[in-house]
């Protein structure tokens, strides 16, 4: 299975995503569900687009959605830092509308 991680653009200014990548590499926390036989391939890591982005009309976000589909991504993990965002359900709706499953959390 191909997966991607979306992180918070604001948090990414001071975060290097070490905990997200460590959890992915170790297969722990939100990545434990994949198990040894169903190792997920990390196909993308990207920021949300910022608090002022209008998800429904943002050209950059639309391109990201299309690229995720082109790359065969089946599931997006919304990183721990972005899981508490007040707009997280808007992101979930956008991904699920494109047939991409969503998991809240990484590490």
C-alpha positions in Angstrom: 0.0 0.0 0.0 1.2 3.5 -0.8 0.7 6.2 1.8 1.5 9.8 2.3 1.8 12.1 5.2 0.4 15.6 5.4 1.9 17.9 8.0 1.0 21.3 9.3 2.6 24.1 7.3 2.9 26.3 10.4 4.5 23.6 12.5 6.9 22.7 9.6 8.6 26.0 10.1 10.2 24.5 13.3 9.7 20.8 12.9 11.9 18.4 10.8 9.4 15.6 11.0 11.8 13.3 12.8 9.2 11.7 15.0 6.9 11.0 12.0 9.7 9.4 10.1 10.9 7.5 13.1 7.4 6.0 13.7 7.1 5.1 10.0 10.5 3.4 9.9 9.9 1.5 13.1 6.3 0.6 12.2 5.0 2.0 15.5 2.1 4.2 16.6 -0.2 5.0 13.6 2.0 2.9 11.3 1.7 -0.3 13.5 -1.5 -1.2 11.6 0.5 -2.2 8.5 2.4 -5.0 10.1 5.5 -6.8 8.7 3.7 -8.4 5.8 1.9 -5.3 4.6 4.7 -2.7 4.8 3.4 0.6 3.6 5.5 2.5 1.0 5.8 6.2 1.9 5.1 7.9 -1.4 4.8 11.5 -0.3 5.2 14.0 2.5 3.8 17.5 2.2 2.5 20.5 4.1 -1.2 21.3 4.3 -1.1 24.6 2.5 -1.6 27.0 5.4 -4.4 28.2 7.6 -5.7 30.7 5.0 -6.0 28.2 2.2 -9.5 27.6 0.8 -9.4 23.9 0.3 -12.3 23.8 -2.3 -10.7 26.4 -4.6 -6.9 26.2 -3.9 -5.1 25.2 -7.2 -2.0 24.0 -5.3 -4.1 21.6 -3.1 -6.0 20.4 -6.1 -2.7 19.5 -7.8 -1.5 17.7 -4.7 -4.7 15.6 -4.7 -4.3 14.8 -8.4 -0.6 13.9 -7.8 -1.5 11.6 -4.9 -3.9 9.7 -7.1 -1.4 9.6 -10.0 1.2 8.1 -7.6 -1.3 5.5 -6.4 -1.5 6.7 -2.9 -4.3 4.9 -1.1 -4.1 6.5 2.4 -3.0 9.8 3.8 -1.8 10.1 7.4 -2.6 13.5 8.8 0.4 14.1 11.1 0.1 14.5 14.8 0.7 18.2 14.5 -2.1 18.7 12.0 -4.6 16.3 13.6 -5.7 19.0 16.0 -6.3 21.5 13.3 -9.7 23.1 13.4 -10.0 22.3 9.6 -9.0 18.7 9.8 -12.4 17.5 8.8 -12.3 19.6 5.7 -9.1 17.8 4.7 -10.6 14.4 5.5 -13.6 15.2 3.3 -11.3 16.3 0.4 -9.2 13.2 0.5 -12.1 10.8 0.9 -13.9 12.6 -2.0 -11.0 11.5 -4.1 -11.2 7.9 -2.8 -8.2 8.3 -0.5 -8.5 6.9 3.1 -7.4 9.0 6.0 -5.7 8.2 9.2 -5.4 10.8 11.9 -1.9 10.7 13.4 1.6 9.5 12.8 3.6 9.2 16.0 
